[in-house]
Amino acid sequence: MPLPRGILHYFKYIEIAKNATTMKTKIGVLLSSMMFLQYYVWGAWYVTMGTYMGEALKSTGVDIGAAYSAGAIATIISPFFVGMIADRFFAAQKIMGVLHLLGAALLLYATQVTNTGFYWVILVYSLMYMPTIALSNSVAFAQMTDPGKQFPWIRVFGTLGWIAAGLIISKLGIEKTAGTFQVAAVVSVILGLLSFAMPNTPPKAKNEKVSASGIIGLDALVLFKTRSFLIFFIAALAICIPLSFYYGFANPFLNEIGLENVAGKMTLGQMSEALFIIAIPFMFNKIGVKNMLILGISAWLLRYVFFAYGTMDHSWMLYAGIILHGICYDFFFVTGYMYTEKKAGEKIKNAAQGLFTFATYGLGMFIGTWYSGFVVDQNKTVANTLSGAASHNWTSIWLTPAAIAGAVLIAFILFFKEKKDIATVA
C-alpha cells in the first residue's frame, strides 16, 4: 500500500507522541472511522483478487497481472485529478463520498462480468478509488493543529482496517468467491455516506497555479545530479517488480498449495509492518540509510527464497515469507520516503515525494504487474482435472523475483554511496 507523505513526520515525534496536541473526541472518532473504512475497502478485495480471478474467472497470469496494473495506472492518473480538479473546485469530503458510492456500484458490477470485461471494470474502479486516498488525507490534515504528531494516530486505523478485512474475509471463507467484492461494496457505501458527515474541507488550491510537471514532481529532477539518489531511484523502481509478484500472486500461491484461511494469515504481513515501523526512526540514525535499504532489499530476496522452497511440510518458510513483509516494505519504502525527504530539503520535498510515488507505485508497479503475470503463465503446468484450475511451478516463479532482488541488492551495495549524515541537494 502507498505511504501517505504526512506519516513521515511520525518519525520525528514518535518518542513524544503522548504530548500530542489534543483533538476533539468527535473529530478524532470520525477521522479514525474514515481511515479504518478507507483501507478496509481496499484490503477486502485487493489481496484476494488474483485467487478469485483464477478460481472463478479462469483467468491467465497475464490477465491477473493486468488487473493489478489497473492500480498502477490509477496511481499515475489520480494526482492529476486531485491536483487539477478536486483540490480546485470541490470540497474534499463531498467528492470522496461520491467516488466511494460510485465505486460500490462498480465493485458489485465486477462480480457480474466475465474475464474479458473484468479488467475494464477494475480499471474504472481503481480510477475512482485511488484519488480517495489523497482526499481522505486532506480531510484528516484539515482538522489537525499539529499533523506531525496527530496524523500517525489517525492513519494507524487504516492499517487496522486492512487487517480486519483480511481476518473477516478469511473467517467468512469467501476469499475465492465474489463475496470479497460484495463485502467491499457494502463497506464502500457506508464510507460514502459517512464522508458527507465529515467536517467540511473546502477547495484549497482554487487560486493556486497548478501544472502537470509540478504534480508529477518534475521539479525534483535536480536530485538526479547526485549519484547516490539516482542509484537509489533506479533501485526503488526495479524493486517494485518483485513487489508486484507478492501483491498479485502470493494469495493464489498459498491457496494453490493448500494453506487454509490465507487471507487472514496474510494479515501477519500488515501486523509485521506496523511493528517494524516503530524501529525505523532509531535504526535510521543508528546504522544509516544505506544499511537500512540493504536490509530491506535483502528481505525481498529472502522472502522469495522462502516462498520458492516452502511447502506444507515446511510451512514455517511460508509464514516467514509473509512476516518478512514488515522489513520488505518498511525498511525500503518507508526508509526511502524518509531518505527522499531529507535529500530534497524543504523547498522541493513535495515534488520529490511525488516523483518517488509516480516512479514506484505508478511506473514500477505497472511494469511489475504485467511482467509477473507473464512469468506465472510461462510456468503453468497441467490443469487440476478436479477443479479445472491450473497449477504452477511455483519454485521457478518465485526464484524470478528472488533473482531480480538479488541483482538489485548487488548493484546497490556496489554503487550506492551515501554518508550517514545525508547532504541536502536543494
N, C-alpha and C positions, 0 to 999 in steps of 0.2 A: 504493500500500500504506500503511495507517495506521502512524504512527510511534510506537513504544513510548515511554512517558514517560521511562524511565530514560536513554534516549540523550541527553536534553537536557543531562545533566551532562557529556557529552563535550566540549561547547564551553568548559567551564571548565578542562579539564585536558589538552586535546589537545597543547599545547606541552610538557607534561611527561609524556607517556604512557610514555616509556621508563623512567620511575621508578615505574611502576605496581607495586602490591603483587603479589608472585609468587603464582601459583595452582598447585596441584599439577598436574603434567602430565596425569595420567589424567583428572582432573576437567575440565581445560581441553579435552581432546580430546573427551570425552563431550558437553560443552555445545556446543562448536563443531559437532560432528556433528549434534546435535539441531537447532540453528538452521539449518544447511545443508539438512537434510531437510525441516524445517518449511516453509521458503519454496520449496523445490524442488517440493513437492506443489502449492502454490498456483500457482506460476508455470507449471507444466506444462499446466494446463487453462484457467486464467482468461484468459490473453491471447488464446487461440485459440478460445474458446467461441463467440464470435459468428460466426466463419468456419464452424465445424463446424455450427452450427445452420442457417445459411443454405444451406450446400452439402448436408449430409446430411439435415437435417430439413425443409428448405424453409420455414424459419421466417420470419415477417414481422419488420420492425424493432421493432414493439411487443413481439413475443414475445421477441426478443433483449434488449431493454431490461428487460423483466420479469424475465428470468433473472438479469441483472446486479443488479437491485434486491434479489434474494434476499440478497446480501452486505450490503446496507444494512440490511435488516430484521434480519439476524443480528447486525450490529454494534450495533443498538439493544437487542436482547434479551440478548446474551451477557454484558454486565456484571452483569445480574441473576442469571444462572446462576452466574457465578463468585463474585460477592459474597455471594449468599444461600445457595448450595448448596455449590459446590466448595471455597471457602475455609473453610467452617464444618464440613464433615463428612468430607471425603476428602483423602487425600494427593494432591498435585497431579500427580505423575508417573504415578500409577495411573489416575486419571480421564482424563488425557491419553492414555495408552495405549489405554484402552477406546474413547475417542472416535475415535482415528485408525483403529483396527481396524474399527469400525462405519462410519466414513467410507469406508474402502477398499471395503467391500461396496456402499455407495451409489454410489460412482464407477463401479463395474462395472455396476451396475443401470442407471445413466444411459445406458449405451450400448445398452440393450435396449428403451428406451421410445420412443414416438413424440413428436412435438412437443407434443401435448396433455399428456402426463404428465411431460415433461422439466422444466418449471418446478417442479413439486412435489418432484421428486427433488432438484433443485439447492437448493431452499429448505431441505429437511430436512438435506441435506449441509452447507450453509452454517451451519445451526444447530449442527451437530456440530463444524465446523472452527473457526469464529471464536473460541469460548472457548479453544481450544488456544493461541492467540497469547498471551493473558494468562497461561495456565498455564505455557507454556514460559518466559516471562519470570520467573515466580515461581520456577520450578526453578533458573533461572540465578542470580537475585539471592540465593537462599538459600545458595548456595555461595561467595558473594563477600565478602571482607573490606572491599573498597573498590569498590562498584558503579560509582561515578562514573568511576573510572579503568579498571576491568576490563570492564564491560559492553560498551562500544563494540567492543572487540576480539573479543568473542564474537558480538555482533549482526551484525557485518560479514559473517560467514559466511552469514547469511540472505540478504543481497544477492547473494553469490556463488552461493548455491543457486538463486535466481531466474534469474540469468544462465545458469547451467549448464543449467537446464531448457529455456530458450529455444533455446540452441545445440544441445542434443541433439535436441529435437523437430524443429528445422529440419534437422539432419543426417540424421535418420531419414526425413524427408519425410512426416510423418504429421499435420501441423497441420490439415488439412481432414478428418481422419478421427477415428473413435472411439479411435484409438490413443493420443491425448493423455490421455484419461481412464484408459485401461488402464495407461499408464506411471505416472500419478499414483497409481493404486490400488496398484500394486506398491510404490512408494516409501512410501506411507501404511502399508502392512503392516510394512515394515522399521522405520519410525519408531514404529509402535505397539508392536512388540516391544522396540525399543531403549528406549522410555520406561520399561518395567518394570525396566530395568537402571540407570536414572538414580538419583542419590543421593536418599534419602528426603526429601520435602518435606511434612511433616505439615500439617494444617489450621492456619491462622494466625489465624483470626478467630472461633474457636469461642465464645469468651466475650465477644466484642465485639458491641455493639449496631449492627445494620446496617439502614438504611432505604432505601426506593426513591428518595426525594428525594436522599439522600446519594450513591447510586450514579450517578444521572443528573448530579449536580453542581449541584443547585438552590441549594445554599448559596452558589454563586458568582454568583448573580443580582445581588448587590450591585454587581458590576463594571459593570452597565449604567447605573449612576448617572453614570458618566463618559462623555461624548460620544465620546471617541476610541475607547474599547473597543467601544461599541455600533456605531459605524460599521464598525470592523474586523470585528466579529462578523457583521454583515449581509453585508459583502463576502465573508467566508470562506464563508458559506452559499451565496451567489449564485455564486461561482466554482466550486463543486462541480458546477454544471450543465455548463459547458464540460468539466470534468474527466471527467464521465460519458461524453461523446461520445468522448473518447480511449480510455478503457478498453473501451467496448463496441464501437466501430466502426472504430478505427484498423487493426486487423488485417484485417477484412473488406475495407476500402477498399483497402489496399495489395495484397491478393491479387487483388481485382477488376480493378485497373488493370494488373496484370501483373508486379509486383515479385516476384522469386523469393526463397525462403528467408526469408520475412517474420519468422517467429518469432525466428530468430537475429538478424536485423538490428534488430529492436525491442529487443534487449538493449542496444543502444547507449544507450538511454534510461536504463537502470539503471547503466551504466558512467558516464554523464554525471552521474547523481545522486550516485554515490559520489565523483566528482571535485569537483563543486561544493560538496558539503557541507563540504569542507575550508576553503573560502573564507569560509564564513558567520561564524565567530567573529571574524574580522578585520574584515569589512565591516560587521557588526552594530554594532561600536563606532566604526568609521571614518565611515560615511555615515548611520547612524541607521536606526531601524526603518521609518520612512515610506518612505524611498528604497529600502530593501530590498524592501518589499512592492510598491512601484510597479514595480520591476524584475520581480518575479515575475508580476504581473498582465499587464504588457506582453509578457512572454514567451508567455503564453497567447494573447494577441491575435495575435502574430507567428506562432506555431506554426500556427494555423488558417488564416491567410492563406497560408502556405506550402502547407498541405495543399489549400486551395481551388484554387490555381493551379499546383500541382506536377503534372508529368506524367512519363512515362518519358523524354521528351526533355529534361526539366528535372528530372532525378532528384535533383539536389543540394538542391532545395527539400524533397523528401520526407525525405531524410536529415537536413536541418536541423531539420525539424519533429519528428523522433524525438529528435535530440540535445538539443533545447531542453527535454526533459523534466527535465533536471537543474535548470535555472533555474526552470522552471514549478513543480516540486514543492518543491525546497529553499528557494528564495527567498520562497515564500509560505507553505507549510505548515510547514516546519521553523522558519522565522523566526516564524511565527505561534504555534507551541508555545512558543518562547522568549519572545516578547512576552507571551503569556498568563501564563506562569510569573512573569515579572518584575512584571507588572501586579498579579497576585493577591497576591504575597507568600507567606511561609511558611505562614500559617495556613490559607488556602483554596486553595493551589496545586493540590492533588489534585482538589478539586471543580471548579476552573476547567478543568483539563485534561480531566476527564470531560465537562464541559459542551461544550467545544470539539469533542471527538471525537463526541459524540452529535449535535451540530448539523451537522457537516460530513460525516463518513463514514456517519452514520446518516440524518438528515433530508435534508440537502443532496443526498447521493448517491441517495436514494430518489426525490426529485423529478427529479433529473437523468437517471436511467436511464430512467424512463418517458417523459419529455419527448424525450430523444434518439431513442428508438425511434419515437415519433410523427413526428418530423421526418424520419427516414430513410424511413418509409413514405410520407410525403407527397411525397417526391422520388424515388420508384421509377419507372423508365422501362420500356421494353419488355423482356420477358424474353429472355435469350440462348437462342435456339432449339436450339443445340447441346448446352448443358449443362443447360438448364431453370432455371438460376439467374437471378434478376432482376438488372438493372443499375440504376444510380442516377445522379442528377445530383449528384455529389459536391461540385462547386463551391458549389451552393446549400446543401447540407448543412453544409459546413464554415464557410460565411460566417455561419451562425446562431450557433454558439458564439463566433465571432470578434466578432460584434456584441454579444453578451452580455458578453464580456470587455471590449470597448471601453467599454460603458456603465458597468461596474463600475469600470474604470480612471478614467474622467472623474469619477464620483461620489466615488471615493476621494481623488483629488487635491484636489477642491474642499472636501470636508467633513472629512477625517481630519486632525486637529491633534494632534501629539504631540511633545513636546520630545525631544531626543536622549537626555537622562537621564530615563528613564521613572519616573514617580511611581507608587509602590505605592498601591493603593486599600485593601487590607486587610492 
